[in-house]
Amino acid sequence: MFKRPALTLTLFALSFATYAAASAAPPSKVRQAICRPVFQADGETFSAGTAFVLDLPKPATRTLLVSALHVFGPDGGLDKQIPAAELAQRASVVECRALDSAETWHAGRALTIPGARPLESNYLKDVSAFILDGSMPAHPTHLKLASAPPKAGDAIWLLAQVLEGAPGTELLHRAVVRSSKDEALQYEFDNALLKLQATSGAPLLDVNGDVVGINIGAGGSHGKVIGVGDSLASLRSLLSSAR
């Protein structure tokens, strides 16, 4: 009879730990790191996807505006996909409208990222990056790359504004990692009602608010919303070689 209180306390502790893990979320300041980009490519102005501010410490410290590459193609409303090798000569960011405020940020020309390419079935290197204008009037939060990739079963968060399934003011959407490899990251969202159009290029964050990947696409499977994104390893390698 003396074991019951200990058992009760243990179950309570486990329940509390489970609740705390489920309710944890990245710091609210990360909301200031994303924006809705307006691009210019081949003389055409268009808005597509999501972008975010990232501090990259190596090989040289610099701050970039990062998004997906495939938005510079039919998915973004263009007739043909612009190859990564030509993006620096053909595309730039006109402005990026903050999603957490009424501010507008400014960026410039695209960087060349060797090896980047639009979404393919099993191998992702779908990344674009731009030089931020040093005269930006706004002061968004700068994200940084995580020190380690997530593991299967870990919670991550998509930082984005979704089309449907959640209020426009709700910018953090929890998911659980199903597969974490160097080639790609796959994750299942808690909310099966999410419509993720225009979230290509949005960052995937760990509980500390550090970037573990980039959202590239999503689809439905057995009533669940499954996302796929560029992995941390891929993102670090690609951006480190950007020029």
Beta strands, then each sheet from edge to edge (+ up, - down):
strand 1: 34-41
strand 2: 44-47
strand 3: 51-56
strand 4: 62-67
strand 5: 91-98
strand 6: 104-105
strand 7: 107-110
strand 8: 128-132
strand 9: 143-144
strand 10: 155-159
strand 11: 172-180
strand 12: 185-189
strand 13: 203-205
strand 14: 211-221
strand 15: 224-231
sheet 1: 2+ 1- 3+ 4- 8+ 7-
sheet 2: 2+ 1- 5+ 6-
sheet 3: 2+ 1- 3+ 9+
sheet 4: 10+ 11- 12+ 15- 14+ 13- 10+
end
